[in-house]
Amino acid sequence: MTTPNPWSLVPAADYERHMGAGGLDQLAPLSALFQEAYLAAQPDRVLVVGCATGNGLEHVSPAVTRRVVGLDVNLQYLGICRQRFFHLGPRLELYCTSALAWRAPPGSFDLVHAALVFEYLQPAALVEQVAGWLAPHGTCQVVLQLPGGEGPPAAPGVLELIRRAMKLVPPEELTALMERHGLEPRRSKTVPLRHGKSLWTGAFSR
């Protein structure tokens, strides 16, 4: 029997409390990183892997983008995302599924954004999926959590399952996987956070 992704079990209120200013304080930095990737790509079609409750989608302009697809394993998150970004109308498509199980025609997206999802999936399999989804001149923007820092104590229960399920992915390992599928690194940087933690973000394209 397949073990469910632990994020499918975390209520939205707990997720936003854990990731928000009173917890890890990662929502604002992650939104800013999505905005940077979006403005650089000016994408007609966007795929957000692990879209959760829609953090960052406030930066999507209907004047620029005609299709936004969000994938997440938690149906409650997607319901909130739909409510918050109702103004996007039929441009916004939301699917409750694992990224590894979802299928789309080759070359479907100009920007694929995957923030803090490689840590919970099989990196090699997800990179292969991303390489297929990207249009010839498309960009994949990845955000990884780096080792170090303690952060505030997680609430007991499901969030402890999250901590145990997470496997950090070294940026150099991800870069090698991307290059194996013809996606070259274009830019990268490290973003320091509170509690001594930090994120790494990198953009890849053909």
Steps between C-alpha positions, in 0.01 A plus 500: 500500500634844406575730792304826462692823466495646854409843364162357401425464873596850623204740542537831318495702822788293640692530172471879486581535870807277459624679186391852596656782699436331835667177388772444242418835335544358150178608328615855425846399366345225288247744355781740413697223327197405292456865404862520383463186288167617358623846405813356338304244297188704411332163439193432293454164681606432860513179701541524878597167656389493863289814477346450850259785581633713215785694657661703219211485255416860586782591261335336197370754250204398280639743243813284468393146585209309349546171687604427860505140620548414867572151632471398864423186699275684749147568376431749779793714387365505146155608617652798679718578199192505276320739733796735534567520127147480369576805283724283281189310391552218251867594464560325832492119488554310824565126529516293819779261409864418547725661241640157419153368412385800295528501122510782247596517132870572430591867489187616684655772718726803471571510874500210746542612860579237765567635850577261788358195324811310390563425868188280513511329159747303292725773354608303191142412408375855553779651290409262219138617524601867501724458197203362308261773613724790397460675168820532290594836653328442833646545847486281808545688826580284805519592867680263738546514874863496607631327813554698818290697743260365755181697446215515752383169641241330281163418648470133590312265273479537127765770471744261664423259215594778259835548669575129485395468135719785378826407328715797409622508140845655445493769228790335318308171485194673355714693251656175376155346453379805308805496272446131432164597349634792298410775746792734566536721810440868419510668839494408867527656843473424870233676705560529876197461725419542867602233750830444316333321211554575132358417159671439168329592177609420147363557150552241224420505130606342171 
